[in-house]
Amino acid sequence: MPADIAILTKYFPKLTEKQREQFEQLQELYSFWNNQINVISRQDIENLYEKHILHSLGIAKVLNFKHGTEILDVGTGGGFPGIPLAILFPECQFHLVDSIGKKIKVVTEVAQALGLKNLTAQHERAENVASDFDFIVSRAVTRLKPFYGWVQNKVTKNQFNDMKNGILYLKGGDLQEELDEFGKKYKLYNLSDYFSEEFFETKKVVYVPF
Ligand SMILES: C[S@@+](CC[C@H](N)C(=O)[O-])C[C@H]1O[C@@H](n2cnc3c(N)ncnc32)[C@H](O)[C@@H]1O
């Protein structure tokens, strides 16, 4: 069955032919790899393009990363949001880390099959990742407060994007308690402002400037 990327082109009409092909390849790649190593729930693989790929690209609606931006994806699992973002921003550099080696194997295999040159993957706990990044992205890893602690020394002060360097974290559901506990400055972006599908009704990007 050919992958239907219409839900992506609807919101990202300027994708190049190469990007369309890469997004199309994801269906087969994740179907194959998810059978070997579970990185997406069986039920969700049916909704790969909406619930995983478009959801990941929600970060791109909040910030259009400038060329040369360096981005760390913490707790990437099978590559979300890092892989869809690396396809969308071929001029930016992505580093994807996860504390489970099997998941990094999936990321490496998928990136290699796509020919992604702007992505590296590392089996490591986020706390131990060295070097500086402009932005940290993530989805479904831990609460903001501990997350901030893991990454606070990893964001460079060299700013050249339209938003101050910081964290762009995909979150869903009721966040109030977590945000109260966090106690630092943040801004919420509703993905329902960009995407009309029901799935995005409660989905948000939490932006934490550094
Ligand atoms: C629920 S999964 C989410 C995966 C992916 N971000 C997604 O949205 O599909 C959480 C991932 O975070 C990883 N993780 C948890 N703590 C971590 C840490 N301290 N450093 C790196 N990865 C971590 C886990 O191994 C797991 O793959």
The ligand as an ORCA input file, in Angstrom:
! r2SCAN-3c Opt
* xyz 0 1
  C       7.404      7.334     25.765
  S       8.911      7.220     24.916
  C       8.763      8.531     23.738
  C       9.619      8.338     22.545
  C       9.508      9.419     21.467
  N       9.958     10.703     21.953
  C       8.104      9.513     20.949
  O       7.427     10.478     21.267
  O       7.674      8.605     20.211
  C      10.096      7.889     26.084
  C      11.525      7.646     25.670
  O      12.393      8.404     26.523
  C      13.538      7.629     26.771
  N      14.189      8.167     27.986
  C      13.680      8.193     29.250
  N      14.563      8.769     30.095
  C      15.637      9.133     29.341
  C      16.883      9.778     29.629
  N      17.188     10.161     30.867
  N      17.745      9.987     28.614
  C      17.446      9.580     27.362
  N      16.302      8.973     27.035
  C      15.404      8.745     28.003
  C      13.014      6.217     26.895
  O      14.012      5.258     26.662
  C      11.937      6.195     25.806
  O      12.438      5.748     24.564
*
